[in-house]
């Protein structure tokens, strides 16, 4: 229960929500594909690998790309 008491940084919250959203979509899509096609099983190594790779790439985006753009105010410069 200590995990729920942990105060998260405001930059980490969107990353966590994005990861949860991605995993939810992956599981739902895989479920629908497996229901639609009986030859495809629900848990396959490809499904787990793709989900892991997407999660890792999302984390790299938030921890590297977003921080770089945010730190250098690149988006704000182009919007104005």
C-alpha beads as a LAMMPS data file, in Angstrom:
LAMMPS data file: protein, C-alpha beads

80 atoms
79 bonds

1 atom types
1 bond types

-500.0 500.0 xlo xhi
-500.0 500.0 ylo yhi
-500.0 500.0 zlo zhi

Masses

1 110.0

Atoms # bond

1 1 1 0.000 0.000 0.000
2 1 1 2.968 2.326 0.286
3 1 1 3.044 2.630 -3.480
4 1 1 -0.300 4.434 -3.440
5 1 1 0.940 6.838 -0.802
6 1 1 3.931 7.828 -2.925
7 1 1 3.771 11.395 -4.218
8 1 1 4.393 11.317 -7.955
9 1 1 6.060 14.102 -9.828
10 1 1 3.737 15.982 -12.173
11 1 1 5.868 14.947 -15.156
12 1 1 5.504 11.246 -14.356
13 1 1 1.699 11.196 -14.119
14 1 1 1.079 11.673 -17.862
15 1 1 3.601 8.938 -18.640
16 1 1 1.864 6.501 -16.288
17 1 1 -1.528 7.329 -17.801
18 1 1 -0.152 6.864 -21.311
19 1 1 1.326 3.489 -20.379
20 1 1 -1.957 2.361 -18.836
21 1 1 -3.849 3.569 -21.899
22 1 1 -1.464 1.739 -24.220
23 1 1 -1.649 -1.531 -22.298
24 1 1 -5.431 -1.292 -22.145
25 1 1 -5.665 -0.798 -25.896
26 1 1 -3.206 -3.607 -26.595
27 1 1 -5.066 -6.084 -24.399
28 1 1 -8.462 -5.129 -25.796
29 1 1 -7.287 -5.323 -29.409
30 1 1 -5.577 -8.661 -28.804
31 1 1 -8.705 -9.979 -27.133
32 1 1 -10.910 -8.887 -30.034
33 1 1 -8.500 -10.370 -32.583
34 1 1 -8.351 -13.661 -30.712
35 1 1 -12.156 -13.792 -30.420
36 1 1 -12.580 -12.965 -34.087
37 1 1 -9.995 -15.484 -35.261
38 1 1 -9.885 -18.769 -33.300
39 1 1 -6.473 -19.613 -34.759
40 1 1 -4.915 -16.741 -32.833
41 1 1 -4.398 -17.305 -29.125
42 1 1 -4.753 -14.500 -26.641
43 1 1 -1.295 -14.575 -25.047
44 1 1 1.429 -15.043 -27.604
45 1 1 5.071 -14.127 -27.419
46 1 1 4.559 -11.649 -30.240
47 1 1 1.788 -9.914 -28.312
48 1 1 3.938 -9.667 -25.195
49 1 1 6.957 -8.454 -27.159
50 1 1 5.001 -5.802 -29.036
51 1 1 3.404 -4.582 -25.820
52 1 1 6.772 -4.445 -24.087
53 1 1 8.414 -2.621 -27.003
54 1 1 5.590 -0.102 -27.231
55 1 1 5.763 0.518 -23.497
56 1 1 9.524 1.005 -23.618
57 1 1 9.276 3.353 -26.576
58 1 1 6.595 5.358 -24.790
59 1 1 8.840 5.650 -21.746
60 1 1 11.741 6.800 -23.917
61 1 1 9.493 9.409 -25.466
62 1 1 8.447 10.817 -22.090
63 1 1 11.877 10.614 -20.478
64 1 1 13.983 11.847 -23.391
65 1 1 12.042 13.523 -26.195
66 1 1 9.388 15.263 -24.116
67 1 1 11.896 16.441 -21.521
68 1 1 14.155 17.827 -24.243
69 1 1 11.306 19.685 -25.967
70 1 1 9.915 20.892 -22.667
71 1 1 13.288 21.992 -21.282
72 1 1 14.191 23.970 -24.392
73 1 1 10.688 25.425 -24.860
74 1 1 10.707 24.284 -28.467
75 1 1 6.956 23.808 -28.760
76 1 1 6.193 27.217 -27.258
77 1 1 8.592 28.890 -29.707
78 1 1 6.772 27.427 -32.719
79 1 1 3.281 28.051 -31.379
80 1 1 3.856 31.791 -30.916

Bonds

1 1 1 2
2 1 2 3
3 1 3 4
4 1 4 5
5 1 5 6
6 1 6 7
7 1 7 8
8 1 8 9
9 1 9 10
10 1 10 11
11 1 11 12
12 1 12 13
13 1 13 14
14 1 14 15
15 1 15 16
16 1 16 17
17 1 17 18
18 1 18 19
19 1 19 20
20 1 20 21
21 1 21 22
22 1 22 23
23 1 23 24
24 1 24 25
25 1 25 26
26 1 26 27
27 1 27 28
28 1 28 29
29 1 29 30
30 1 30 31
31 1 31 32
32 1 32 33
33 1 33 34
34 1 34 35
35 1 35 36
36 1 36 37
37 1 37 38
38 1 38 39
39 1 39 40
40 1 40 41
41 1 41 42
42 1 42 43
43 1 43 44
44 1 44 45
45 1 45 46
46 1 46 47
47 1 47 48
48 1 48 49
49 1 49 50
50 1 50 51
51 1 51 52
52 1 52 53
53 1 53 54
54 1 54 55
55 1 55 56
56 1 56 57
57 1 57 58
58 1 58 59
59 1 59 60
60 1 60 61
61 1 61 62
62 1 62 63
63 1 63 64
64 1 64 65
65 1 65 66
66 1 66 67
67 1 67 68
68 1 68 69
69 1 69 70
70 1 70 71
71 1 71 72
72 1 72 73
73 1 73 74
74 1 74 75
75 1 75 76
76 1 76 77
77 1 77 78
78 1 78 79
79 1 79 80
